[in-house]
Amino acid sequence: LLHLTDSIQATGPCWATWQFPMKRLCGMLLPLVKSKLHLYQSLINNIILREQFNHL
């Protein structure tokens, strides 16, 4: 934890530089990819399907 003070002084506030929100988003999107051949289409289809279930 001692390195955090140096990091904050060098790069600015933690909320502006830490990547935890992006890692969380990637962790939520990764299970939605079902096809290795058509990654993006698989992701889009599963996101749409999930949103449609939210509106039932």
C-alpha positions as CSV (number, residue, x, y, z in Angstrom):
1,L,0.0,0.0,0.0
2,L,3.0,2.3,0.3
3,H,3.2,2.8,-3.4
4,L,-0.3,4.3,-3.6
5,T,0.8,7.7,-2.3
6,D,3.5,8.0,-4.9
7,S,1.1,6.9,-7.6
8,I,-1.6,9.4,-6.5
9,Q,1.0,12.2,-6.4
10,A,2.3,11.3,-9.9
11,T,-1.0,10.7,-11.7
12,G,-3.7,12.6,-9.8
13,P,-6.8,11.5,-8.0
14,C,-7.7,7.8,-7.9
15,W,-11.2,8.2,-9.4
16,A,-9.6,9.6,-12.6
17,T,-6.9,7.0,-13.1
18,W,-8.0,3.7,-11.7
19,Q,-9.3,1.0,-14.1
20,F,-11.7,-0.8,-11.7
21,P,-14.9,0.3,-13.5
22,M,-13.5,-0.8,-16.9
23,K,-12.4,-4.2,-15.5
24,R,-15.8,-4.7,-14.0
25,L,-17.5,-3.9,-17.3
26,C,-15.2,-6.3,-19.1
27,G,-16.0,-8.9,-16.5
28,M,-19.7,-8.4,-17.2
29,L,-19.3,-8.5,-21.0
30,L,-17.0,-11.5,-21.4
31,P,-19.6,-14.2,-20.4
32,L,-21.9,-12.8,-23.1
33,V,-19.5,-13.8,-25.9
34,K,-20.5,-17.3,-26.9
35,S,-18.9,-17.7,-30.3
36,K,-15.2,-17.6,-31.1
37,L,-15.8,-17.1,-34.8
38,H,-18.2,-14.2,-34.6
39,L,-17.3,-12.4,-31.4
40,Y,-18.9,-9.0,-31.9
41,Q,-22.1,-10.4,-33.4
42,S,-22.4,-12.8,-30.5
43,L,-21.9,-10.0,-28.0
44,I,-24.4,-7.7,-29.6
45,N,-27.1,-10.5,-29.9
46,N,-26.7,-11.4,-26.2
47,I,-26.8,-7.8,-25.1
48,I,-30.0,-7.3,-27.1
49,L,-31.5,-10.5,-25.7
50,R,-30.6,-9.4,-22.1
51,E,-32.3,-6.0,-22.6
52,Q,-35.4,-7.7,-24.1
53,F,-35.7,-9.8,-21.0
54,N,-35.4,-6.7,-18.8
55,H,-38.5,-5.3,-20.4
56,L,-40.8,-8.4,-20.0
